[in-house]
Amino acid sequence: MRTPEKLPELFGSLVFNEDTMKERLSPASYRAWKTCITDGTSLDISTANEIAEAMKQWAVERGATHYTHWFQPMTGVTAEKHDSFISPAGGGRIIMEFSGKELVRGEPDASSFPSGGLRATFEARGYTAWDPTSFAFIKEGSLCIPTIFCSYSGHALDKKTPLLRSMDEVSRQAIRILRLFGDTTTRRVIAQVGPEQEYFLIDKTLYDQRKDLRMTGRTLFGAKPPRGQELEDHYFGAIKPRVAAYMKDLDETLWALGVLSKTKHNEVAPSQHEMAPIYTDANTACDHNQLAMEMMKKVADRHGLVCLLHEKPFAGVNGSGKHDNWSLGTDTGKNLFKPGSTPSQNAQFLLFLAAFIKGVDDYQDFLRTTVATPGNDHRLGAQEAPPAVLSIFLGDELNAVVESIINGTHFEDSAKRTLQIGVDVLPAIPQDNTDRNRTSPMAFTGNKFEFRMLGSSQSISGPNIALNTMMAEELKQFADELEKSKDFQTDLQKLIKRVFTEHQRIIFNGNGYDDAWLKEAEKRGLCNLVSTADALPMYTAKKNVDLFVKHGIYTKEEINARAEIHIENYTTVISIEAHTMADMIRHDILPAASAYASELCSRSAEKEALGVPSKYELTTAREIAKLTDGLQTACERLERDLAKLPADPKKAMAYSHATIVPDMAKARELADQLETLTASEYWPFPVYSDLLFSV
């Protein structure tokens, strides 16, 4: 058992981090790497060779035999191709080698990764290039080198490249603003992220018996159990021993990989839990979240469990999201979204706040597209996640500051309040300036914004690319205007007031679950893109394409390709679910229900021969027969409609949403009724009571 005092030694022990580089590199090479990070300069081949040799020696000492360029293609998960360090040395011997060329560049086959038409299938060549701002690490005997991934023609085929571009761009524009306020020391502004990760744990033996879980990650069938989350006793409740053992193992696994796993607790639904890390730069946060999702699944397997990251694995209980806490900080340690004790007098904070409010209002449709997935459609707006309408929650005090600026009235900054508990031995509790609004898609939480719409399984790169880029655009507009000003203070106040006034419609501090809000949002002219099929066409709206092309985040071809990938993925996911559903109906549910009905009829005949009433047997058999006939018809309709799926990707997405999804809902309704009538020993797979309460 690892003792707490050993944790500093454990943390990052599998990471080739800055301390390790300083220890193992020559001073000149270490300085060259640092300059590469701070100034964006490239490394010469001799420095790359020295870093590669040091990496290899360090990795081999820790049992690594291979290296891999670890990248994030448009699949939403990571990819890796492993090569050993061995090289022939003559006489049947080998030596262990790793060069700077192998470190900085690789050539994985790009033919089978999603490209959205950026290259033909036969054009197989792709390139990976080392991201020196991300530390290499050891995973399962291989040295993993974080890299970008691009096509032969140079188009970005991954999620890291545009993220790095967006981080550079928001830094450039933020620096312009800081210089206007007299800040001459900040050299870089860093987008900072902390993604909270929700997940479910279920028993592996039960998982293996559910074809839908294995094929799609969610249950396509399942009647509501007698008990779900109604008692609200699971949320922050005592952690069960088996789950606690898993969480401990997960923490130690992540800590060794340098992931800042901080918080763990039970979530609302039975068998649902959460892990939250400490904030770090957006690039590292995205890398670490991908690692965390991978390790959650692998560690679960060691404990006879399965980690489900689907947004809605079980109908009728809360699904899983990923709260993306985003902010901007300087390389000197200042948080640019920290209001200070007197936010009404903090002009710099108010200007950055104005930029964020304007950005969310201007690009609300695109922010919605970044969280549009088939899985997320099951939870957004379902009393467990924010609605599909974007809005910003500021809290009472900050909202009052904004309104006072709009109305030109005086605002008295309140002193820090304390909560009086009424128990003498308890200390007074300082009260925050803002409460938490769990129904808000974008909530200000003291010194950051919490983007709460993300789905639990998705990469966080897309949403953070959007946040960085929209912020860069608004800061650029502000800098362009204020740099020409002859009276900075006067023009600054006018700018802040104008922006707050023109974009106050996006601010909403009430209950996002209330139907009245949706009506109010419509009056305000806010977008309500309810489904993924509604949202994804906005990906290529002209103003959105112009935004990303203008700032060099995507080329026009790259953003169009991403839209096509997401559109095709929607239809693919729905199609897989529908085919799995039809398969389970025909091969599992109908035979099981029919066999039980036959058994009931046999029992009824035996009772009648004895002159005994058989009301239960006959009534139940008739109900089952009616439902099986209906389910057979529903399955035939589902299969027939699947065969009519249009070839055009956009038409196929719309058709899937309008036709296939309702077909599946009808089939599920009938199957779930059958589950409630069929004896447990006949039902072909574990039910919700087993899945949710077995760990």
C-alpha positions in Angstrom: 0.0 0.0 0.0 1.4 3.4 -1.1 1.8 5.8 1.8 0.9 9.5 1.5 4.4 10.7 1.9 5.4 8.7 -1.2 2.9 10.5 -3.4 5.3 13.3 -4.4 7.6 10.6 -5.7 4.7 8.8 -7.5 3.4 11.9 -9.2 4.8 12.3 -12.7 7.1 9.3 -12.2 6.2 8.1 -15.7 6.5 11.5 -17.3 9.6 13.0 -19.0 8.8 16.4 -17.4 10.7 19.6 -17.0 12.6 18.5 -13.9 13.7 15.3 -15.7 14.8 17.3 -18.7 16.8 19.7 -16.6 18.5 16.8 -14.9 19.3 14.8 -18.0 20.0 17.5 -20.7 23.0 19.7 -21.1 22.3 23.3 -20.1 22.4 24.4 -23.7 19.8 21.9 -24.8 17.6 22.6 -21.9 17.7 26.3 -22.6 17.0 25.6 -26.3 13.9 23.6 -25.3 12.7 26.4 -22.9 13.2 29.0 -25.6 11.2 26.8 -28.0 8.3 26.8 -25.5 8.4 30.5 -24.6 9.2 32.0 -27.9 8.0 29.4 -30.4 11.4 28.9 -32.0 12.2 25.5 -33.6 14.8 23.0 -32.3 17.9 22.2 -34.3 18.6 18.6 -35.1 21.5 18.3 -32.6 19.3 19.5 -29.8 16.5 17.1 -30.9 19.0 14.2 -31.0 20.1 14.9 -27.4 16.6 15.2 -26.2 15.7 11.9 -28.0 18.7 10.1 -26.5 17.8 11.3 -23.0 14.2 10.3 -23.4 15.2 6.9 -24.6 17.6 6.2 -21.8 15.0 7.4 -19.2 12.3 5.3 -20.7 14.4 2.2 -21.0 15.4 2.5 -17.4 11.7 2.3 -16.6 11.1 -0.8 -18.7 10.0 0.7 -22.0 10.8 -1.2 -25.1 8.9 0.9 -27.7 8.0 4.4 -28.6 4.9 5.8 -30.2 3.7 9.1 -31.5 0.5 9.6 -29.5 -2.0 11.8 -31.4 -5.7 12.7 -31.4 -7.3 12.1 -34.8 -10.9 13.2 -35.6 -12.2 9.9 -34.1 -12.5 11.7 -30.7 -10.1 9.2 -29.1 -6.3 8.8 -29.3 -4.2 6.8 -31.7 -0.7 5.3 -31.6 1.7 3.2 -33.7 4.4 1.5 -31.7 8.0 1.0 -32.9 10.7 -0.7 -30.8 14.0 1.0 -29.9 15.9 -2.0 -31.3 18.4 -1.6 -34.1 20.7 -4.3 -35.6 24.3 -4.0 -34.5 25.8 -6.9 -36.5 26.6 -10.4 -35.4 23.0 -11.1 -34.5 23.1 -8.4 -31.8 21.0 -5.3 -31.3 21.4 -1.9 -29.8 18.7 0.5 -28.4 18.4 3.6 -30.5 16.1 6.6 -30.8 17.0 9.6 -32.9 15.9 13.2 -33.0 14.4 12.6 -36.4 12.3 9.8 -35.0 11.3 12.1 -32.1 10.1 15.0 -34.1 8.4 13.3 -37.0 6.5 10.1 -37.8 4.6 8.7 -40.7 1.5 6.8 -39.6 -0.9 5.5 -42.2 -3.6 8.1 -42.5 -5.9 6.3 -44.9 -8.4 5.0 -42.4 -8.8 8.0 -40.2 -11.7 10.4 -40.7 -10.7 13.2 -43.1 -14.0 14.7 -44.2 -12.8 14.6 -47.8 -9.4 16.3 -47.2 -7.7 13.3 -48.8 -8.7 10.3 -50.8 -8.6 6.8 -49.2 -5.7 5.8 -51.4 -3.7 8.7 -50.2 -2.4 7.0 -47.2 0.5 9.1 -46.1 0.1 11.2 -43.0 2.6 13.0 -40.7 2.9 13.3 -36.9 5.1 16.0 -35.4 6.2 16.3 -31.8 4.5 18.9 -29.7 7.3 20.0 -27.4 4.8 21.8 -25.1 3.4 18.4 -24.1 5.5 16.1 -21.9 6.2 12.6 -23.1 5.1 9.7 -20.8 5.4 6.0 -20.5 2.2 3.9 -20.9 2.2 0.1 -20.9 5.9 -0.3 -21.9 5.9 2.4 -24.6 7.3 5.9 -24.6 4.4 8.1 -25.7 5.2 11.3 -27.5 2.3 13.7 -27.9 2.1 14.9 -31.5 0.0 16.7 -34.0 -1.3 14.8 -37.0 -1.6 16.2 -40.5 -2.2 15.0 -44.1 0.4 14.8 -46.8 -0.8 18.1 -48.1 -0.5 19.7 -44.6 -4.1 19.9 -43.6 -4.8 19.3 -39.9 -6.4 15.9 -39.3 -6.4 16.1 -35.6 -7.8 18.0 -32.6 -4.5 19.2 -31.1 -3.3 21.3 -34.0 -6.2 23.8 -34.1 -6.2 23.9 -30.3 -2.6 25.0 -30.3 -3.4 27.6 -33.0 -6.3 28.9 -30.9 -4.2 29.2 -27.8 -1.6 31.2 -29.6 -4.2 33.5 -31.1 -6.1 34.3 -27.9 -2.7 35.0 -26.3 -1.8 37.4 -29.1 -5.0 39.4 -28.8 -5.1 39.4 -25.0 -1.5 40.8 -24.9 -2.7 43.7 -27.0 -5.4 44.5 -24.4 -3.0 44.1 -21.5 -0.5 46.5 -23.1 -3.3 49.1 -23.2 -3.6 48.8 -19.4 0.1 49.3 -18.9 1.1 45.7 -18.5 4.5 45.4 -20.0 5.7 42.2 -18.3 3.2 39.6 -19.5 4.6 37.7 -22.4 1.9 35.1 -22.8 -1.7 34.7 -21.9 -2.7 31.0 -21.3 -6.1 29.5 -21.8 -6.7 27.4 -18.7 -9.1 24.4 -18.4 -10.3 22.0 -15.7 -12.7 19.4 -17.1 -14.8 17.5 -14.5 -15.5 14.0 -15.8 -18.6 12.0 -14.9 -18.9 8.3 -15.5 -20.8 5.1 -14.6 -19.3 1.9 -13.1 -21.1 -1.5 -13.6 -20.1 -5.1 -13.1 -18.3 -6.6 -16.0 -20.1 -9.9 -15.9 -23.4 -8.1 -16.3 -22.0 -5.9 -19.0 -20.8 -8.9 -21.0 -24.4 -10.1 -21.2 -25.7 -6.9 -22.8 -25.1 -6.7 -26.5 -26.4 -3.1 -26.6 -23.8 -2.0 -24.0 -21.0 -3.8 -25.9 -22.0 -2.4 -29.3 -23.2 1.1 -28.5 -22.1 2.0 -24.9 -25.7 2.5 -23.8 -28.7 0.3 -23.0 -31.2 0.4 -25.9 -33.7 -1.4 -23.7 -34.6 -1.3 -20.1 -37.8 -0.9 -18.1 -37.6 1.6 -15.2 -36.5 -0.2 -12.0 -38.5 0.1 -8.7 -35.8 2.4 -7.4 -33.7 4.9 -9.4 -32.3 8.2 -8.0 -35.5 9.3 -6.3 -34.1 9.1 -2.8 -31.2 11.3 -3.8 -29.0 9.3 -1.4 -26.2 8.5 -3.8 -25.1 12.0 -4.5 -21.9 12.7 -2.4 -22.8 9.6 -0.4 -20.4 7.2 1.2 -18.3 5.5 -1.5 -18.7 1.7 -1.6 -15.6 -0.4 -0.9 -15.3 -1.8 -4.5 -15.7 1.7 -6.0 -13.3 3.2 -3.5 -10.7 0.6 -4.4 -11.2 1.5 -8.1 -10.9 5.2 -7.4 -7.7 4.7 -5.4 -6.2 2.7 -8.2 -7.3 5.3 -10.8 -5.9 8.1 -8.8 -2.5 6.5 -8.5 -2.5 5.5 -12.2 -3.3 9.0 -13.2 -0.8 10.6 -10.7 2.0 8.5 -12.1 1.1 9.9 -15.6 1.2 13.5 -14.2 -2.6 13.9 -14.4 -3.8 16.3 -11.7 -6.7 14.1 -10.4 -8.0 16.0 -7.4 -11.6 15.3 -6.6 -13.7 12.1 -6.5 -17.3 11.5 -5.4 -20.6 9.8 -6.1 -22.8 11.6 -8.6 -26.6 11.7 -8.6 -27.6 8.5 -10.4 -26.9 5.0 -8.9 -23.5 3.8 -10.0 -22.5 7.2 -11.3 -19.3 9.0 -10.1 -17.1 11.9 -10.9 -13.4 12.8 -11.2 -12.2 16.4 -11.3 -8.6 17.6 -12.0 -6.8 20.7 -11.0 -6.8 23.4 -13.7 -3.9 23.5 -16.1 -3.2 24.9 -19.6 -5.8 23.9 -22.2 -3.3 21.8 -24.2 -2.3 19.7 -21.2 -5.9 19.5 -20.0 -7.0 18.1 -23.3 -4.2 15.5 -23.4 -4.8 14.6 -19.8 -8.6 14.2 -20.3 -8.0 11.8 -23.1 -5.6 9.9 -20.9 -8.1 9.9 -18.0 -10.9 8.4 -20.1 -8.6 5.7 -21.4 -7.3 4.9 -17.9 -10.8 4.9 -16.4 -11.7 2.0 -18.7 -8.5 0.1 -18.2 -8.4 0.4 -14.4 -12.1 -0.6 -14.3 -11.2 -3.9 -16.1 -8.6 -4.7 -13.4 -11.4 -4.5 -10.8 -14.0 -6.6 -12.7 -15.8 -3.4 -13.6 -16.7 -1.5 -16.8 -16.5 2.3 -17.0 -19.3 3.7 -19.1 -18.6 7.2 -20.6 -21.7 7.4 -22.8 -23.8 10.5 -22.1 -27.0 8.4 -21.3 -26.3 4.7 -20.6 -29.5 4.3 -18.7 -32.9 5.9 -19.5 -34.8 7.4 -16.6 -31.7 8.4 -14.5 -29.2 11.2 -14.9 -26.7 10.9 -17.7 -23.1 12.0 -17.6 -21.6 15.3 -18.7 -18.2 17.0 -18.6 -18.1 20.5 -17.1 -15.4 22.5 -18.9 -14.0 25.2 -16.5 -12.3 27.8 -18.7 -10.4 30.9 -17.9 -7.4 33.0 -19.1 -4.3 33.6 -17.0 -1.0 35.3 -17.6 2.5 33.8 -17.4 3.0 36.0 -14.4 0.3 34.2 -12.5 -2.7 36.6 -12.8 -6.2 35.3 -13.6 -7.8 37.7 -16.0 -11.3 36.7 -14.9 -10.8 37.4 -11.3 -13.1 40.4 -10.4 -11.2 41.4 -7.3 -12.8 42.9 -4.2 -14.4 45.7 -6.2 -15.4 44.3 -9.6 -17.3 47.5 -10.6 -14.0 49.4 -10.5 -11.8 46.7 -12.2 -11.9 48.0 -15.8 -9.6 45.4 -17.1 -11.8 42.6 -15.7 -14.9 44.2 -17.1 -13.4 44.5 -20.5 -12.5 40.8 -20.6 -16.0 40.0 -19.2 -17.5 42.1 -22.0 -15.5 40.2 -24.6 -16.7 36.9 -23.3 -20.3 38.0 -23.1 -20.2 39.3 -26.7 -18.4 36.2 -27.9 -21.0 33.8 -26.5 -23.8 35.9 -27.9 -22.2 36.3 -31.4 -21.2 32.6 -31.7 -23.9 30.9 -29.6 -24.8 28.6 -32.5 -21.3 27.4 -33.0 -20.8 26.8 -29.3 -23.9 24.6 -29.5 -22.4 22.6 -32.4 -19.3 21.8 -30.3 -21.3 19.7 -27.9 -23.7 18.3 -30.5 -23.4 14.5 -30.5 -26.0 11.7 -30.7 -25.3 10.7 -27.0 -25.6 14.3 -25.8 -29.1 14.6 -27.4 -30.4 12.3 -24.6 -29.4 14.6 -21.8 -29.4 18.3 -22.9 -32.5 20.0 -21.4 -33.6 16.8 -19.7 -33.6 18.2 -16.1 -30.1 16.9 -15.6 -28.1 19.1 -17.9 -28.4 22.6 -19.3 -31.0 23.3 -22.1 -29.9 23.5 -25.7 -30.2 27.4 -25.5 -26.9 29.1 -24.7 -27.0 31.7 -21.9 -24.6 33.1 -19.4 -25.1 33.1 -15.6 -23.3 35.9 -13.8 -24.7 35.7 -10.3 -26.5 38.5 -8.4 -23.6 40.8 -7.7 -21.9 40.7 -11.0 -25.2 41.0 -12.8 -26.0 44.1 -10.7 -22.6 45.6 -11.8 -23.4 45.0 -15.5 -26.9 46.5 -15.1 -25.6 49.5 -13.3 -23.1 50.1 -16.2 -25.9 49.7 -18.7 -28.3 52.1 -16.8 -25.6 54.5 -15.8 -26.4 54.2 -12.1 -24.0 53.9 -9.2 -23.2 50.5 -7.8 -22.0 50.1 -4.3 -19.5 47.1 -4.1 -20.6 45.0 -1.2 -18.3 43.9 1.5 -17.5 40.2 1.8 -20.5 38.6 3.4 -20.5 35.8 5.9 -23.1 33.2 6.6 -24.2 32.9 10.1 -25.0 29.3 10.9 -26.4 29.9 14.3 -24.2 27.4 16.1 -21.7 28.9 18.5 -18.8 26.5 17.9 -18.9 26.8 14.1 -16.9 29.5 12.4 -18.6 32.1 10.1 -18.4 31.0 6.5 -17.4 33.6 3.9 -20.1 33.9 1.2 -19.0 33.8 -2.4 -20.1 36.7 -4.7 -22.0 34.2 -6.9 -24.1 31.2 -6.2 -23.9 28.2 -8.5 -26.5 27.8 -11.2 -26.6 24.1 -12.3 -29.1 24.8 -15.0 -26.9 27.3 -16.8 -25.0 26.3 -19.9 -22.2 28.9 -19.2 -21.9 29.9 -15.6 -19.5 32.3 -14.0 -18.1 30.7 -10.9 -15.8 33.3 -9.3 -12.8 33.5 -11.6 -13.8 31.3 -14.6 -16.7 30.2 -16.8 -18.1 26.7 -16.5 -19.2 25.4 -19.9 -21.6 22.7 -18.7 -23.0 21.4 -21.9 -20.2 19.0 -22.9 -21.0 15.3 -23.1 -18.9 12.9 -21.0 -17.4 10.9 -23.9 -16.3 13.7 -26.1 -12.9 15.3 -26.5 -12.8 18.7 -24.9 -10.7 20.2 -27.7 -13.5 21.3 -29.9 -15.3 23.4 -27.2 -12.1 25.0 -26.0 -11.0 25.8 -29.6 -14.3 27.7 -30.0 -14.0 29.5 -26.6 -10.4 30.6 -27.4 -11.2 31.7 -30.9 -14.4 33.6 -30.1 -12.5 35.4 -27.3 -9.6 36.2 -29.6 -12.0 37.8 -32.1 -13.7 40.0 -29.5 -10.4 41.1 -28.0 -9.1 41.9 -31.4 -12.1 44.1 -32.1 -11.7 45.8 -28.8 -7.9 46.3 -29.3 -8.4 47.7 -32.9 -10.8 50.3 -31.4 -9.0 51.2 -28.3 -5.5 51.4 -29.8 -6.8 54.3 -31.9 -8.3 56.1 -28.9 -7.2 59.6 -28.0 -9.0 59.4 -24.6 -8.5 55.8 -23.4 -10.5 55.9 -20.2 -13.5 57.6 -21.7 -13.6 55.4 -24.8 -13.0 52.3 -22.6 -16.1 53.1 -20.5 -18.2 53.7 -23.6 -17.1 50.4 -25.1 -17.9 48.4 -22.0 -21.3 50.1 -21.7 -22.1 49.6 -25.4 -21.2 45.9 -25.3 -23.1 45.1 -22.2 -26.1 46.9 -23.6 -26.1 45.2 -27.0 -25.5 41.7 -25.6 -27.5 41.6 -22.4 -29.9 39.2 -24.0 -27.4 36.3 -23.5 -27.4 36.9 -19.7 -29.9 34.8 -17.7 -29.7 34.1 -14.0 -32.9 32.1 -13.6 -33.9 28.5 -13.9 -32.9 27.1 -17.2 -35.2 24.1 -16.8 -38.3 26.3 -16.6 -40.4 26.1 -19.8 -40.9 29.9 -19.4 -37.2 30.4 -20.1 -37.5 28.8 -23.5 -40.3 31.1 -24.4 -38.3 34.1 -23.1 -35.2 33.0 -25.0 -37.2 32.9 -28.2 -38.4 36.4 -27.6 -34.8 37.5 -27.0 -33.8 35.9 -30.4 -31.5 33.2 -28.9 -30.9 30.0 -30.8 -32.6 26.8 -29.6 -30.9 24.1 -31.6 -32.6 21.2 -29.8 -30.9 18.2 -31.5 -27.6 17.4 -33.1 -29.4 17.3 -36.5 -30.5 20.9 -35.9 -27.1 22.1 -34.6 -24.5 20.6 -37.0 -25.6 22.6 -40.1 -24.5 25.8 -38.2 -20.9 24.4 -38.2 -20.4 25.9 -41.7 -22.5 29.1 -41.4 -20.6 31.8 -43.2 -19.9 33.9 -40.0 -18.5 30.8 -38.3 -16.3 29.7 -41.1 -15.1 33.3 -41.5 -14.2 33.5 -37.8 -11.9 30.4 -37.8 -10.3 31.1 -41.2 -9.7 34.8 -40.3 -7.7 33.8 -37.2 -5.9 30.9 -38.8 -7.4 28.2 -36.7 -8.8 26.2 -39.6 -8.6 26.6 -43.3 -12.0 26.7 -45.0 -11.3 23.1 -46.2 -10.5 22.0 -42.6 -13.6 23.4 -41.0 -15.8 22.0 -43.8 -14.1 18.6 -43.3 -14.9 18.6 -39.6 -18.5 19.4 -40.3 -18.7 16.5 -42.7 -17.1 14.1 -40.2 -19.6 15.1 -37.4 -22.6 14.8 -39.8 -21.5 11.3 -41.0 -20.7 10.2 -37.4 -24.3 11.1 -36.3 -25.8 8.8 -38.9 -23.3 6.1 -38.3 -24.0 6.0 -34.5 -27.8 6.0 -35.0 -27.4 3.3 -37.6 -25.3 1.1 -35.3 -27.8 1.5 -32.5 -30.8 0.7 -34.8 -29.1 -2.4 -36.2 -28.2 -3.6 -32.7 -31.7 -3.0 -31.5 -33.2 -5.0 -34.4 -30.7 -7.8 -33.7 -31.6 -8.0 -30.0 -35.4 -7.9 -30.7 -35.2 -10.8 -33.2 -32.6 -13.0 -31.5 -33.2 -12.3 -27.8 -36.4 -10.5 -26.8 -39.0 -12.0 -29.1 -37.8 -15.6 -28.5 -37.7 -15.1 -24.8 -41.1 -13.5 -24.5 -42.6 -16.1 -26.8 -41.1 -18.9 -24.8 -42.6 -17.6 -21.6 -46.0 -17.1 -23.2 -45.9 -20.7 -24.4 -45.0 -21.8 -20.9 -48.0 -19.8 -19.5 -50.3 -21.5 -22.1 -49.1 -24.9 -21.0 -49.7 -24.1 -17.4 -53.2 -22.8 -18.2 -54.0 -26.0 -20.0 -52.9 -28.1 -17.1 -55.0 -26.0 -14.7 -58.0 -26.2 -16.9 -57.6 -30.0 -17.0 -57.8 -29.9 -13.2 -60.7 -27.5 -13.2 -58.5 -24.7 -11.7 -58.9 -21.1 -12.9 -55.9 -19.7 -14.8 -56.6 -16.0 -15.0 -52.9 -14.9 -14.6 -51.6 -17.3 -17.2 -54.2 -16.5 -19.8 -54.3 -12.7 -19.2 -50.5 -12.4 -19.2 -50.1 -14.7 -22.3 -52.6 -12.6 -24.2 -50.8 -9.3 -23.3 -47.4 -10.8 -24.2 -48.8 -12.0 -27.6 -50.2 -8.6 -28.3 -46.9 -6.9 -27.4 -44.8 -9.4 -29.4 -46.9 -8.9 -32.5 -46.5 -5.1 -32.0 -42.8 -5.4 -31.4 -42.4 -7.6 -34.5 -44.2 -4.9 -36.6 -42.1 -2.2 -35.1 -38.9 -4.1 -35.8 -39.9 -4.7 -39.4 -40.6 -1.0 -39.8 -37.2 -0.1 -38.3 -35.4 -2.4 -40.6 -37.4 -1.2 -43.6 -36.6 2.5 -42.8 -33.0 1.7 -42.3 -32.8 0.3 -45.8 -34.1 3.6 -47.1 -31.3 5.7 -45.5 -30.3 8.4 -48.1 -26.8 8.4 -49.5 -26.3 12.1 -49.0 -24.7 12.7 -45.6 -26.9 15.8 -44.6 -30.1 14.1 -45.8 -29.1 10.9 -44.0 -28.6 12.8 -40.8 -32.0 14.6 -41.0 -33.7 11.3 -42.0 -32.0 9.4 -39.1 -33.3 12.0 -36.6 -36.8 12.3 -38.1 -37.4 8.6 -38.9 -35.0 6.2 -37.4 -34.9 7.7 -33.9 -38.7 7.6 -33.5 -38.8 4.1 -34.8 -36.3 3.1 -32.1 -38.3 4.8 -29.4 -41.5 2.9 -30.4 -39.7 -0.4 -30.5 -38.1 0.3 -27.1 -41.5 1.2 -25.6 -43.0 -2.2 -26.6 -39.9 -4.2 -25.5 -39.8 -2.5 -22.1 -43.4 -3.4 -21.5 -42.6 -7.0 -22.4 -39.8 -6.9 -19.8 -42.3 -6.1 -17.0 -44.4 -9.1 -18.0 -41.8 -11.7 -18.6 -40.5 -13.9 -15.8 -36.9 -13.1 -14.8 -35.5 -16.5 -15.7 -36.8 -16.0 -19.3 -35.6 -12.4 -19.8 -32.4 -12.7 -21.9 -30.2 -10.1 -20.3 -29.6 -8.2 -16.9 -32.2 -5.5 -16.1 -31.7 -2.1 -14.7 -32.0 -3.2 -11.1 -29.1 -5.6 -11.7 -26.9 -3.1 -13.6 -27.4 -0.1 -11.4 -27.2 -1.7 -7.9 -24.7 -4.6 -8.3 -21.4 -2.8 -7.5 
